[in-house]
Amino acid sequence: MADKMDIMKDLKRNKSYCPECGLENKCAIEQGKSASTCWCMTEVANNISSYYESCLCRNCLRKEL
């Protein structure tokens, strides 16, 4: 159980993973690409991202909207 908790803590610190579900968020910026190429640029924008330390994945973002 402690091992799983350590893994989840590491995932939450890594900005390449969604803070809600733990899956890769596929953020272009975290992959070293231009923000304009990120999938989130085509989604409805709001202030949800300021609540989290890293980007949500597409599925979790759509659930929040």
LUMDRENKOL-256617 format. One line per field, with one value per atom (N, C-alpha, C, O): x, y, z; atom name; residue in one letter. Coordinates in Angstrom, 1 decimal, always signed. Last residue first. Layout:
c1 c(X;...)
c2 c(Y;...)
c3 c(Z;...)
atom c(CA;...)
type c(a;...)
REM end
This chain:
c1 c(-16.1;-16.8;-18.3;-19.0;-15.2;-15.3;-16.1;-16.6;-15.2;-16.1;-16.3;-17.4;-13.1;-14.5;-15.5;-16.6;-11.0;-11.3;-12.7;-13.5;-10.9;-11.2;-11.6;-12.5;-10.3;-11.5;-11.9;-13.1;-7.8;-9.0;-10.3;-11.2;-6.3;-6.3;-7.6;-8.5;-5.2;-6.1;-5.9;-5.5;-1.9;-3.1;-3.9;-3.3;-1.1;-0.8;-2.1;-3.2;-2.2;-0.8;-0.3;+0.7;-5.5;-4.6;-3.2;-2.9;-6.7;-7.0;-6.0;-5.7;-6.3;-5.6;-5.8;-5.1;-7.9;-6.5;-5.8;-4.7;-10.4;-10.2;-8.7;-8.3;-11.4;-10.3;-10.0;-9.4;-11.6;-12.2;-11.1;-9.9;-12.3;-11.4;-12.2;-13.2;-13.0;-13.6;-12.7;-12.4;-10.3;-11.3;-11.8;-11.2;-8.1;-9.4;-10.5;-11.7;-6.0;-6.3;-7.6;-8.1;-5.5;-6.4;-6.7;-7.7;-3.6;-5.0;-6.0;-7.1;-1.1;-1.7;-3.2;-3.9;+0.2;+0.0;-0.8;-1.1;+0.7;-0.3;-0.7;-1.7;+2.8;+1.5;+0.4;-0.7;+5.3;+4.6;+3.2;+2.5;+6.9;+6.3;+5.7;+5.5;+7.6;+8.6;+8.2;+9.0;+5.7;+6.5;+7.5;+8.2;+4.5;+5.3;+6.1;+7.1;+3.1;+4.2;+5.1;+6.3;+1.2;+2.3;+3.5;+4.6;+0.0;+0.3;+1.5;+2.6;-1.0;-0.6;-0.5;-0.8;-1.6;-2.4;-2.1;-2.9;-1.7;-0.9;-1.9;-3.0;-3.6;-3.2;-2.4;-2.5;-4.7;-3.3;-2.8;-1.7;-7.1;-7.1;-5.7;-5.6;-6.3;-7.6;-7.5;-7.8;-3.9;-4.1;-5.3;-5.4;-2.3;-3.6;-3.7;-3.5;+1.1;+0.0;-1.1;-1.0;+3.2;+2.8;+1.6;+1.1;+4.2;+3.1;+2.7;+1.9;+4.6;+5.0;+3.9;+2.7;+3.3;+4.4;+4.8;+5.3;+1.6;+1.0;+2.0;+1.7;+3.4;+2.5;+2.0;+1.9;+4.3;+5.2;+4.5;+4.9;+2.0;+2.6;+3.6;+3.6;+1.6;+0.6;+1.2;+0.9;+3.9;+3.7;+2.8;+3.0;+3.3;+4.5;+4.4;+4.8;+1.0;+0.9;+2.1;+2.0;+2.1;+1.1;+1.0;+0.9;+3.8;+4.4;+3.4;+3.8;+1.9;+2.8;+3.4;+3.6;+0.8;+0.0;+0.9;+0.6)
c2 c(+21.0;+22.1;+22.0;+22.8;+18.7;+19.9;+21.0;+21.9;+16.9;+16.6;+17.9;+18.1;+18.0;+18.0;+17.7;+18.2;+17.4;+18.8;+18.9;+19.8;+14.6;+15.3;+16.7;+17.2;+14.3;+13.7;+14.4;+14.7;+15.6;+16.0;+15.5;+16.3;+16.1;+15.5;+15.9;+16.5;+19.3;+18.1;+17.4;+18.1;+20.4;+20.4;+19.1;+18.1;+21.1;+20.7;+20.6;+20.7;+22.2;+22.5;+22.0;+22.4;+23.8;+22.6;+23.0;+24.1;+26.2;+25.4;+24.3;+23.9;+27.1;+27.8;+27.1;+27.4;+25.6;+25.2;+26.0;+25.5;+26.8;+25.5;+25.2;+24.8;+29.1;+29.2;+27.9;+27.9;+28.3;+28.9;+28.8;+28.6;+27.5;+28.0;+28.5;+29.1;+24.7;+25.9;+26.3;+25.4;+23.7;+23.5;+24.8;+25.8;+24.1;+23.9;+23.7;+23.5;+24.1;+25.3;+25.3;+26.3;+21.5;+22.4;+23.7;+24.4;+20.4;+20.0;+21.0;+21.2;+22.6;+21.8;+21.6;+22.5;+24.4;+23.1;+22.2;+21.0;+26.7;+26.8;+25.4;+25.3;+26.1;+26.0;+26.0;+25.4;+24.0;+25.3;+25.1;+24.2;+21.5;+22.0;+23.4;+23.8;+20.0;+20.9;+21.5;+22.0;+18.7;+17.9;+18.7;+18.2;+20.7;+19.7;+18.8;+18.3;+21.8;+22.6;+21.7;+21.8;+19.8;+20.1;+20.9;+20.7;+17.3;+18.8;+19.0;+18.5;+14.8;+15.1;+16.6;+17.1;+13.8;+14.9;+15.3;+16.1;+10.4;+11.5;+12.5;+12.2;+9.9;+9.5;+10.7;+11.8;+10.8;+10.2;+9.8;+9.3;+12.1;+10.7;+10.0;+8.8;+14.7;+14.1;+12.6;+11.8;+15.7;+15.6;+14.9;+14.6;+14.1;+14.7;+14.6;+13.5;+14.6;+13.7;+14.5;+15.5;+16.2;+15.5;+14.7;+14.0;+17.2;+18.0;+17.4;+18.0;+15.3;+15.4;+16.1;+15.5;+15.2;+16.2;+16.3;+17.4;+13.1;+14.4;+15.5;+16.6;+11.0;+11.4;+12.8;+13.6;+10.8;+11.2;+11.6;+12.6;+10.0;+11.3;+11.8;+13.0;+7.5;+8.6;+9.9;+10.9;+6.2;+6.4;+7.5;+8.3;+6.2;+6.9;+7.2;+8.2;+4.6;+6.0;+6.8;+7.9;+2.1;+2.8;+4.3;+5.1;+1.6;+1.8;+2.5;+3.4;+1.3;+2.4;+2.7;+3.8;-1.2;+0.0;+1.3;+2.2)
c3 c(-17.1;-17.8;-17.8;-18.3;-16.0;-15.1;-15.8;-15.1;-18.0;-16.9;-16.1;-15.6;-19.6;-20.1;-19.0;-19.1;-18.0;-18.3;-18.7;-18.3;-18.1;-16.8;-17.0;-16.3;-20.9;-20.3;-19.0;-18.8;-21.2;-21.9;-21.3;-21.2;-18.0;-19.3;-19.9;-19.3;-16.5;-16.5;-17.9;-18.9;-15.6;-16.5;-16.3;-16.1;-12.2;-13.5;-14.3;-13.8;-9.9;-10.1;-11.5;-12.0;-10.1;-10.1;-10.4;-10.9;-10.4;-9.2;-9.0;-7.9;-12.9;-11.8;-10.5;-9.5;-14.6;-14.5;-13.4;-12.9;-14.4;-13.7;-13.6;-12.5;-15.7;-14.6;-13.9;-12.9;-19.2;-18.0;-16.9;-17.3;-22.6;-21.6;-20.4;-20.5;-24.6;-23.9;-22.7;-21.9;-26.7;-25.7;-25.2;-25.3;-28.2;-29.0;-28.0;-28.5;-26.5;-27.2;-28.0;-28.4;-25.7;-24.8;-25.5;-25.1;-27.3;-27.5;-26.8;-27.2;-28.4;-27.4;-27.7;-28.2;-30.0;-30.5;-29.6;-29.9;-28.5;-29.6;-30.2;-30.9;-26.9;-26.3;-27.4;-27.2;-28.5;-28.4;-27.8;-28.1;-26.4;-27.7;-27.4;-26.3;-24.2;-24.8;-26.2;-26.9;-22.9;-23.9;-24.6;-25.5;-21.5;-20.8;-21.6;-21.2;-23.7;-23.1;-22.2;-22.3;-24.4;-25.3;-24.7;-25.0;-22.4;-22.4;-23.4;-23.1;-21.7;-23.1;-23.3;-24.4;-19.3;-19.7;-21.2;-21.8;-18.3;-19.0;-19.5;-20.0;-15.3;-16.6;-17.2;-16.8;-12.9;-12.9;-14.2;-14.4;-12.5;-12.8;-12.8;-12.7;-11.5;-11.2;-11.3;-10.4;-12.6;-11.1;-10.6;-9.5;-15.3;-14.8;-13.3;-12.8;-15.9;-15.5;-15.0;-14.3;-16.1;-17.4;-17.1;-18.0;-13.7;-14.4;-15.8;-16.5;-11.0;-12.4;-13.2;-13.2;-8.5;-8.7;-10.1;-10.5;-8.9;-8.7;-8.8;-9.1;-9.2;-10.3;-10.1;-11.1;-6.6;-7.7;-8.9;-9.6;-5.3;-4.9;-6.0;-6.3;-6.4;-6.7;-6.3;-7.0;-5.4;-6.9;-7.2;-8.0;-2.7;-3.2;-4.7;-5.1;-2.7;-2.3;-2.7;-3.2;-3.5;-4.3;-4.0;-4.8;-1.3;-2.6;-3.5;-4.3;+0.8;+0.8;-0.5;-0.9;+0.0;+0.0;+0.0;-0.7)
atom c(N;CA;C;O;N;CA;C;O;N;CA;C;O;N;CA;C;O;N;CA;C;O;N;CA;C;O;N;CA;C;O;N;CA;C;O;N;CA;C;O;N;CA;C;O;N;CA;C;O;N;CA;C;O;N;CA;C;O;N;CA;C;O;N;CA;C;O;N;CA;C;O;N;CA;C;O;N;CA;C;O;N;CA;C;O;N;CA;C;O;N;CA;C;O;N;CA;C;O;N;CA;C;O;N;CA;C;O;N;CA;C;O;N;CA;C;O;N;CA;C;O;N;CA;C;O;N;CA;C;O;N;CA;C;O;N;CA;C;O;N;CA;C;O;N;CA;C;O;N;CA;C;O;N;CA;C;O;N;CA;C;O;N;CA;C;O;N;CA;C;O;N;CA;C;O;N;CA;C;O;N;CA;C;O;N;CA;C;O;N;CA;C;O;N;CA;C;O;N;CA;C;O;N;CA;C;O;N;CA;C;O;N;CA;C;O;N;CA;C;O;N;CA;C;O;N;CA;C;O;N;CA;C;O;N;CA;C;O;N;CA;C;O;N;CA;C;O;N;CA;C;O;N;CA;C;O;N;CA;C;O;N;CA;C;O;N;CA;C;O;N;CA;C;O;N;CA;C;O;N;CA;C;O;N;CA;C;O;N;CA;C;O)
type c(l;l;l;l;e;e;e;e;k;k;k;k;r;r;r;r;l;l;l;l;c;c;c;c;n;n;n;n;r;r;r;r;c;c;c;c;l;l;l;l;c;c;c;c;s;s;s;s;e;e;e;e;y;y;y;y;y;y;y;y;s;s;s;s;s;s;s;s;i;i;i;i;n;n;n;n;n;n;n;n;a;a;a;a;v;v;v;v;e;e;e;e;t;t;t;t;m;m;m;m;c;c;c;c;w;w;w;w;c;c;c;c;t;t;t;t;s;s;s;s;a;a;a;a;s;s;s;s;k;k;k;k;g;g;g;g;q;q;q;q;e;e;e;e;i;i;i;i;a;a;a;a;c;c;c;c;k;k;k;k;n;n;n;n;e;e;e;e;l;l;l;l;g;g;g;g;c;c;c;c;e;e;e;e;p;p;p;p;c;c;c;c;y;y;y;y;s;s;s;s;k;k;k;k;n;n;n;n;r;r;r;r;k;k;k;k;l;l;l;l;d;d;d;d;k;k;k;k;m;m;m;m;i;i;i;i;d;d;d;d;m;m;m;m;k;k;k;k;d;d;d;d;a;a;a;a;m;m;m;m)
REM end
